[in-house]
């Protein structure tokens, strides 16, 4: 790979880091070409983009992206693959599924909406993460609940008041 190709790869990785906002760095070393191709196919089916790159190029892309990725730099050793997804949990679920048949890929680190997760022990935590949309929905639901109670009380109270007014008008 010449300098221009490396530069282009760094630009592409930087753009994907900014576009997706979520990425996982995994260890896929010692896997056969057939197994790597199987992982790529499953990534494609799960709407995950997989790239294999040298650690130094991944680090340069992180530095160019501008966020604080410094804690991830320590895990950039050995062979690394990077998984990009709009869904914060999809790569974790895929890794967990793949690990039922093999001991790899191993999670080195994950970057999810500015939160950094280091180590393979974080897989279960990442699977349980809720998306922004889910969290916003829950907050809106919590905020709507008291308002619904007030509206309901006013509506039922309004019926009682209307009944009293009608009774008073009939009496005269």
Secondary structure, 3 states (H helix, E strand, C coil): CCHHHHHHHHHHHHHHHHHHCEEEEEECCCCCHHHHHHHHHHHHHCCCEEEEECHHHHHHHHHHHCCCCHHHHCCCCCCEEEEECCCCCHHHHHHHHHCCCCCCCEEEEEEECCEEEECHHHHHHHHHCCCHHHHHHHHHHHHHHHHHHHHHHHHHHHHHHHHHHHHHHHHC
